[in-house]
Amino acid sequence: MAQIFSISIDFNGTTYSFPCSSDQTVLMGAETAGIELPSSCCSGLCTTCASKLHEGKVYQPDAMGIKADLSNEGYALLCVAYPLSDLKLEANQEDALYEAQFGQYQK
Ligand code: FES
């Protein structure tokens, strides 16, 4: 049976809290609660929905736009991330993720 987790996400200086079922992506949970977070492809590729996890764990096997080690560091693609626990997150991490993934190739 699906579990319901509490999600708290910082986005543009505001902290939003909403419930998210374990069979729902975090992005879907936010949408259901009327919170519009950045998203585009909704299939784990473009990284528009990138966020950083400060607490909790997600399951995101389809997060192809993110390297495994960065996923282990807490980067999550919310359109394909299912909560495994209550979460504390920071949205709008597309640039930070890009820098973490590709920054070293540009210096
Ligand atoms: S919206 Fe494109 S990776 Fe999530």
Backbone and ligand atoms as CSV (ligand in chain L), in Angstrom:
chain,resi,resn,atom,element,x,y,z
A,1,MET,N,N,0.821,-1.210,0.000
A,1,MET,CA,C,0.000,0.000,0.000
A,1,MET,C,C,0.858,1.264,0.000
A,2,ALA,N,N,0.406,2.265,-0.696
A,2,ALA,CA,C,1.192,3.500,-0.767
A,2,ALA,C,C,1.227,4.192,0.593
A,3,GLN,N,N,2.370,4.776,0.875
A,3,GLN,CA,C,2.514,5.555,2.107
A,3,GLN,C,C,2.469,7.033,1.752
A,4,ILE,N,N,2.073,7.853,2.714
A,4,ILE,CA,C,2.073,9.302,2.467
A,4,ILE,C,C,3.225,9.926,3.251
A,5,PHE,N,N,4.041,10.704,2.566
A,5,PHE,CA,C,5.156,11.381,3.211
A,5,PHE,C,C,4.943,12.892,3.187
A,6,SER,N,N,5.605,13.587,4.114
A,6,SER,CA,C,5.532,15.058,4.117
A,6,SER,C,C,6.755,15.614,3.415
A,7,ILE,N,N,6.488,16.484,2.469
A,7,ILE,CA,C,7.562,17.093,1.688
A,7,ILE,C,C,7.622,18.565,2.038
A,8,SER,N,N,8.830,19.044,2.226
A,8,SER,CA,C,9.007,20.463,2.459
A,8,SER,C,C,10.075,20.938,1.484
A,9,ILE,N,N,9.755,21.943,0.696
A,9,ILE,CA,C,10.682,22.356,-0.355
A,9,ILE,C,C,10.847,23.870,-0.379
A,10,ASP,N,N,12.092,24.313,-0.419
A,10,ASP,CA,C,12.390,25.746,-0.538
A,10,ASP,C,C,12.426,26.093,-2.012
A,11,PHE,N,N,11.649,27.077,-2.382
A,11,PHE,CA,C,11.604,27.477,-3.788
A,11,PHE,C,C,11.451,28.982,-3.845
A,12,ASN,N,N,12.423,29.673,-4.424
A,12,ASN,CA,C,12.407,31.133,-4.541
A,12,ASN,C,C,12.134,31.821,-3.207
A,13,GLY,N,N,12.801,31.355,-2.165
A,13,GLY,CA,C,12.696,32.031,-0.882
A,13,GLY,C,C,11.465,31.669,-0.059
A,14,THR,N,N,10.627,30.798,-0.558
A,14,THR,CA,C,9.444,30.377,0.203
A,14,THR,C,C,9.551,28.884,0.463
A,15,THR,N,N,9.116,28.443,1.637
A,15,THR,CA,C,9.100,27.010,1.907
A,15,THR,C,C,7.674,26.502,1.756
A,16,TYR,N,N,7.517,25.529,0.881
A,16,TYR,CA,C,6.208,24.927,0.647
A,16,TYR,C,C,6.189,23.545,1.275
A,17,SER,N,N,5.073,23.189,1.875
A,17,SER,CA,C,4.929,21.847,2.429
A,17,SER,C,C,3.695,21.212,1.813
A,18,PHE,N,N,3.840,19.950,1.493
A,18,PHE,CA,C,2.704,19.227,0.913
A,18,PHE,C,C,2.899,17.733,1.135
A,19,PRO,N,N,1.807,16.982,1.089
A,19,PRO,CA,C,1.917,15.536,1.229
A,19,PRO,C,C,2.233,14.905,-0.122
A,20,CYS,N,N,2.940,13.788,-0.115
A,20,CYS,CA,C,3.211,13.091,-1.371
A,20,CYS,C,C,3.160,11.597,-1.102
A,21,SER,N,N,2.405,10.923,-1.918
A,21,SER,CA,C,2.264,9.482,-1.770
A,21,SER,C,C,3.496,8.786,-2.346
A,22,SER,N,N,3.841,7.616,-1.820
A,22,SER,CA,C,5.039,6.904,-2.297
A,22,SER,C,C,4.886,6.420,-3.736
A,23,ASP,N,N,3.653,6.405,-4.267
A,23,ASP,CA,C,3.503,6.005,-5.665
A,23,ASP,C,C,3.326,7.208,-6.588
A,24,GLN,N,N,3.675,8.395,-6.083
A,24,GLN,CA,C,3.568,9.643,-6.844
A,24,GLN,C,C,4.966,10.275,-6.896
A,25,THR,N,N,5.309,10.906,-8.025
A,25,THR,CA,C,6.579,11.640,-8.013
A,25,THR,C,C,6.402,12.892,-7.152
A,26,VAL,N,N,7.527,13.423,-6.687
A,26,VAL,CA,C,7.460,14.635,-5.860
A,26,VAL,C,C,6.833,15.774,-6.668
A,27,LEU,N,N,7.167,15.827,-7.962
A,27,LEU,CA,C,6.596,16.877,-8.815
A,27,LEU,C,C,5.072,16.753,-8.894
A,28,MET,N,N,4.612,15.528,-9.024
A,28,MET,CA,C,3.165,15.287,-9.090
A,28,MET,C,C,2.499,15.658,-7.770
A,29,GLY,N,N,3.168,15.314,-6.677
A,29,GLY,CA,C,2.632,15.648,-5.349
A,29,GLY,C,C,2.487,17.153,-5.205
A,30,ALA,N,N,3.497,17.896,-5.680
A,30,ALA,CA,C,3.451,19.360,-5.593
A,30,ALA,C,C,2.310,19.890,-6.447
A,31,GLU,N,N,2.191,19.354,-7.660
A,31,GLU,CA,C,1.128,19.804,-8.557
A,31,GLU,C,C,-0.237,19.554,-7.951
A,32,THR,N,N,-0.401,18.376,-7.369
A,32,THR,CA,C,-1.678,18.028,-6.734
A,32,THR,C,C,-2.021,19.038,-5.645
A,33,ALA,N,N,-0.974,19.543,-4.976
A,33,ALA,CA,C,-1.196,20.515,-3.899
A,33,ALA,C,C,-1.281,21.937,-4.438
A,34,GLY,N,N,-1.218,22.102,-5.760
A,34,GLY,CA,C,-1.343,23.430,-6.357
A,34,GLY,C,C,-0.049,24.226,-6.332
A,35,ILE,N,N,1.082,23.538,-6.165
A,35,ILE,CA,C,2.377,24.234,-6.137
A,35,ILE,C,C,3.085,23.963,-7.455
A,36,GLU,N,N,3.397,25.037,-8.154
A,36,GLU,CA,C,4.022,24.849,-9.448
A,36,GLU,C,C,5.531,24.971,-9.340
A,37,LEU,N,N,6.223,23.868,-9.495
A,37,LEU,CA,C,7.686,23.857,-9.456
A,37,LEU,C,C,8.201,23.802,-10.888
A,38,PRO,N,N,9.469,24.205,-11.099
A,38,PRO,CA,C,9.997,24.177,-12.463
A,38,PRO,C,C,10.009,22.761,-13.027
A,39,SER,N,N,9.559,22.595,-14.259
A,39,SER,CA,C,9.631,21.296,-14.921
A,39,SER,C,C,9.511,21.527,-16.416
A,40,SER,N,N,9.959,20.543,-17.176
A,40,SER,CA,C,9.843,20.676,-18.621
A,40,SER,C,C,9.576,19.327,-19.264
A,41,CYS,N,N,10.593,18.448,-19.315
A,41,CYS,CA,C,10.399,17.195,-20.056
A,41,CYS,C,C,9.552,16.185,-19.285
A,42,CYS,N,N,9.610,16.259,-17.952
A,42,CYS,CA,C,8.897,15.317,-17.088
A,42,CYS,C,C,9.283,13.870,-17.342
A,43,SER,N,N,10.483,13.621,-17.849
A,43,SER,CA,C,10.902,12.227,-18.020
A,43,SER,C,C,12.348,11.989,-17.597
A,44,GLY,N,N,12.879,12.857,-16.738
A,44,GLY,CA,C,14.198,12.573,-16.161
A,44,GLY,C,C,15.376,12.927,-17.034
A,45,LEU,N,N,15.171,13.777,-18.039
A,45,LEU,CA,C,16.262,14.071,-18.971
A,45,LEU,C,C,16.796,15.489,-18.888
A,46,CYS,N,N,15.905,16.473,-18.838
A,46,CYS,CA,C,16.337,17.856,-19.098
A,46,CYS,C,C,16.964,18.542,-17.881
A,47,THR,N,N,16.713,18.066,-16.681
A,47,THR,CA,C,17.193,18.606,-15.393
A,47,THR,C,C,16.562,19.936,-14.985
A,48,THR,N,N,15.523,20.386,-15.681
A,48,THR,CA,C,14.828,21.614,-15.250
A,48,THR,C,C,14.304,21.490,-13.822
A,49,CYS,N,N,13.911,20.292,-13.458
A,49,CYS,CA,C,13.280,20.075,-12.153
A,49,CYS,C,C,14.289,19.701,-11.073
A,50,ALA,N,N,15.601,19.876,-11.359
A,50,ALA,CA,C,16.625,19.441,-10.405
A,50,ALA,C,C,16.442,20.100,-9.044
A,51,SER,N,N,16.649,19.324,-8.000
A,51,SER,CA,C,16.600,19.880,-6.657
A,51,SER,C,C,17.626,19.161,-5.805
A,52,LYS,N,N,17.884,19.713,-4.638
A,52,LYS,CA,C,18.872,19.113,-3.746
A,52,LYS,C,C,18.141,18.638,-2.505
A,53,LEU,N,N,18.432,17.408,-2.131
A,53,LEU,CA,C,17.821,16.824,-0.940
A,53,LEU,C,C,18.642,17.211,0.281
A,54,HIS,N,N,18.003,17.765,1.288
A,54,HIS,CA,C,18.718,18.041,2.534
A,54,HIS,C,C,18.415,16.973,3.569
A,55,GLU,N,N,17.241,16.380,3.471
A,55,GLU,CA,C,16.876,15.299,4.379
A,55,GLU,C,C,15.992,14.321,3.653
A,56,GLY,N,N,16.187,13.045,3.928
A,56,GLY,CA,C,15.309,12.036,3.356
A,56,GLY,C,C,15.910,11.367,2.143
A,57,LYS,N,N,15.157,10.443,1.586
A,57,LYS,CA,C,15.634,9.658,0.447
A,57,LYS,C,C,14.547,9.555,-0.615
A,58,VAL,N,N,15.010,9.510,-1.879
A,58,VAL,CA,C,14.058,9.306,-2.973
A,58,VAL,C,C,14.497,8.097,-3.802
A,59,TYR,N,N,13.560,7.565,-4.551
A,59,TYR,CA,C,13.818,6.477,-5.491
A,59,TYR,C,C,13.677,7.075,-6.879
A,60,GLN,N,N,14.755,7.098,-7.663
A,60,GLN,CA,C,14.678,7.772,-8.970
A,60,GLN,C,C,15.451,6.994,-10.042
A,61,PRO,N,N,15.020,5.774,-10.329
A,61,PRO,CA,C,15.747,4.959,-11.312
A,61,PRO,C,C,15.742,5.556,-12.707
A,62,ASP,N,N,14.787,6.448,-13.015
A,62,ASP,CA,C,14.715,7.010,-14.363
A,62,ASP,C,C,15.415,8.358,-14.487
A,63,ALA,N,N,16.158,8.754,-13.459
A,63,ALA,CA,C,16.817,10.062,-13.504
A,63,ALA,C,C,18.071,9.976,-14.370
A,64,MET,N,N,17.868,9.939,-15.677
A,64,MET,CA,C,18.994,9.747,-16.593
A,64,MET,C,C,19.835,11.000,-16.747
A,65,GLY,N,N,19.256,12.151,-16.440
A,65,GLY,CA,C,19.978,13.406,-16.604
A,65,GLY,C,C,20.967,13.690,-15.484
A,66,ILE,N,N,21.149,12.739,-14.585
A,66,ILE,CA,C,21.960,12.983,-13.393
A,66,ILE,C,C,22.946,11.815,-13.244
A,67,LYS,N,N,24.204,12.105,-12.961
A,67,LYS,CA,C,25.166,11.023,-12.773
A,67,LYS,C,C,24.929,10.350,-11.423
A,68,ALA,N,N,25.283,9.066,-11.341
A,68,ALA,CA,C,25.005,8.305,-10.123
A,68,ALA,C,C,25.640,8.945,-8.890
A,69,ASP,N,N,26.887,9.454,-9.024
A,69,ASP,CA,C,27.528,10.001,-7.819
A,69,ASP,C,C,26.837,11.283,-7.354
A,70,LEU,N,N,26.280,12.051,-8.296
A,70,LEU,CA,C,25.570,13.270,-7.887
A,70,LEU,C,C,24.209,12.927,-7.298
A,71,SER,N,N,23.628,11.877,-7.806
A,71,SER,CA,C,22.387,11.405,-7.214
A,71,SER,C,C,22.668,10.962,-5.766
A,72,ASN,N,N,23.823,10.333,-5.544
A,72,ASN,CA,C,24.193,9.946,-4.181
A,72,ASN,C,C,24.480,11.155,-3.305
A,73,GLU,N,N,24.899,12.266,-3.921
A,73,GLU,CA,C,25.146,13.503,-3.157
A,73,GLU,C,C,23.854,14.215,-2.804
A,74,GLY,N,N,22.724,13.744,-3.340
A,74,GLY,CA,C,21.443,14.323,-2.959
A,74,GLY,C,C,20.745,15.106,-4.045
A,75,TYR,N,N,21.316,15.130,-5.255
A,75,TYR,CA,C,20.577,15.787,-6.332
A,75,TYR,C,C,19.454,14.867,-6.773
A,76,ALA,N,N,18.288,15.463,-7.024
A,76,ALA,CA,C,17.142,14.662,-7.431
A,76,ALA,C,C,16.414,15.362,-8.565
A,77,LEU,N,N,15.896,14.577,-9.479
A,77,LEU,CA,C,15.034,15.107,-10.542
A,77,LEU,C,C,13.601,14.813,-10.120
A,78,LEU,N,N,12.910,15.868,-9.731
A,78,LEU,CA,C,11.617,15.682,-9.058
A,78,LEU,C,C,10.558,15.043,-9.933
A,79,CYS,N,N,10.699,15.163,-11.265
A,79,CYS,CA,C,9.674,14.589,-12.145
A,79,CYS,C,C,9.726,13.071,-12.157
A,80,VAL,N,N,10.857,12.497,-11.714
A,80,VAL,CA,C,10.956,11.031,-11.701
A,80,VAL,C,C,11.371,10.516,-10.315
A,81,ALA,N,N,11.272,11.366,-9.294
A,81,ALA,CA,C,11.702,10.980,-7.947
A,81,ALA,C,C,10.494,10.652,-7.072
A,82,TYR,N,N,10.477,9.425,-6.571
A,82,TYR,CA,C,9.415,8.984,-5.664
A,82,TYR,C,C,9.949,9.054,-4.239
A,83,PRO,N,N,9.175,9.595,-3.307
A,83,PRO,CA,C,9.686,9.695,-1.939
A,83,PRO,C,C,9.763,8.324,-1.254
A,84,LEU,N,N,10.849,8.128,-0.497
A,84,LEU,CA,C,10.981,6.916,0.323
A,84,LEU,C,C,10.859,7.267,1.799
A,85,SER,N,N,10.765,8.564,2.084
A,85,SER,CA,C,10.670,9.043,3.466
A,85,SER,C,C,10.158,10.481,3.398
A,86,ASP,N,N,9.969,11.113,4.557
A,86,ASP,CA,C,9.695,12.550,4.543
A,86,ASP,C,C,10.919,13.238,3.929
A,87,LEU,N,N,10.692,14.346,3.245
A,87,LEU,CA,C,11.804,14.994,2.535
A,87,LEU,C,C,11.903,16.480,2.861
A,88,LYS,N,N,13.134,16.955,2.894
A,88,LYS,CA,C,13.396,18.402,2.890
A,88,LYS,C,C,14.270,18.672,1.677
A,89,LEU,N,N,13.805,19.593,0.837
A,89,LEU,CA,C,14.467,19.807,-0.448
A,89,LEU,C,C,14.638,21.282,-0.753
A,90,GLU,N,N,15.505,21.542,-1.712
A,90,GLU,CA,C,15.672,22.891,-2.234
A,90,GLU,C,C,15.461,22.800,-3.742
A,91,ALA,N,N,14.506,23.543,-4.264
A,91,ALA,CA,C,14.219,23.487,-5.702
A,91,ALA,C,C,15.152,24.411,-6.469
A,92,ASN,N,N,14.995,24.421,-7.789
A,92,ASN,CA,C,15.738,25.359,-8.634
A,92,ASN,C,C,17.235,25.109,-8.617
A,93,GLN,N,N,17.655,23.869,-8.654
A,93,GLN,CA,C,19.081,23.551,-8.587
A,93,GLN,C,C,19.650,23.178,-9.952
A,94,GLU,N,N,18.955,23.586,-11.003
A,94,GLU,CA,C,19.418,23.204,-12.343
A,94,GLU,C,C,20.840,23.714,-12.601
A,95,ASP,N,N,21.095,24.985,-12.257
A,95,ASP,CA,C,22.425,25.534,-12.537
A,95,ASP,C,C,23.483,24.868,-11.663
A,96,ALA,N,N,23.153,24.633,-10.400
A,96,ALA,CA,C,24.109,23.993,-9.493
A,96,ALA,C,C,24.419,22.580,-9.967
A,97,LEU,N,N,23.402,21.890,-10.446
A,97,LEU,CA,C,23.611,20.523,-10.939
A,97,LEU,C,C,24.467,20.548,-12.203
A,98,TYR,N,N,24.189,21.506,-13.066
A,98,TYR,CA,C,24.961,21.614,-14.307
A,98,TYR,C,C,26.434,21.846,-13.983
A,99,GLU,N,N,26.660,22.769,-13.057
A,99,GLU,CA,C,28.031,23.094,-12.642
A,99,GLU,C,C,28.697,21.849,-12.043
A,100,ALA,N,N,27.960,21.116,-11.208
A,100,ALA,CA,C,28.525,19.919,-10.569
A,100,ALA,C,C,28.828,18.839,-11.603
A,101,GLN,N,N,27.993,18.752,-12.641
A,101,GLN,CA,C,28.198,17.686,-13.615
A,101,GLN,C,C,29.235,18.038,-14.679
A,102,PHE,N,N,29.176,19.301,-15.135
A,102,PHE,CA,C,29.979,19.645,-16.316
A,102,PHE,C,C,30.983,20.752,-16.054
A,103,GLY,N,N,30.905,21.398,-14.868
A,103,GLY,CA,C,31.743,22.562,-14.576
A,103,GLY,C,C,33.210,22.310,-14.827
A,104,GLN,N,N,33.688,21.097,-14.458
A,104,GLN,CA,C,35.131,20.860,-14.556
A,104,GLN,C,C,35.614,20.796,-15.990
A,105,TYR,N,N,34.688,20.586,-16.933
A,105,TYR,CA,C,35.114,20.505,-18.331
A,105,TYR,C,C,35.243,21.894,-18.961
A,106,GLN,N,N,34.749,22.906,-18.244
A,106,GLN,CA,C,34.716,24.232,-18.860
A,106,GLN,C,C,35.786,25.151,-18.328
A,107,LYS,N,N,36.631,24.654,-17.397
A,107,LYS,CA,C,37.629,25.543,-16.804
A,107,LYS,C,C,38.978,25.336,-17.458
L,1,FES,S1,S,11.415,17.997,-15.942
L,1,FES,FE1,FE,13.019,17.330,-17.223
L,1,FES,S2,S,14.250,16.148,-15.871
L,1,FES,FE2,FE,12.510,16.625,-14.726
